[in-house]
Amino acid sequence: MSNITKLSGLGALGASLFAGLPAWARSLGASINGTHLRLTGPGANEFSGYSTRTINWSVTYAKGNFAIKANATYSNGPRNAIVAANATTPS
């Protein structure tokens, strides 16, 4: 029997500069991206250590020689699987 595993997912990205705002705010920018992964098939339990959902966002202010950026990430944590303690120890 084959352990064929399929990884599928969806990713999205959005970014904006706020050119329509007052002069002091025109140097602001923001971005957000997200990823959702799905692992299916008989071999899916052999995969671990990756996150199935991740969202990253940032806010930036840049004017002249000055720039500041704040980043944040949300992740639902690594996907866990049952694995042997090492290659020589039978499960």
Secondary structure, 3 states (H helix, E strand, C coil): CCCCCEEEEEEEEEEEECCCCCHHHCCEEEEEEEEEEEEECCCHHHCCCCECEEEEEEEEEEECCEEEEEEEEEECCECCCCCCCCCCCCC
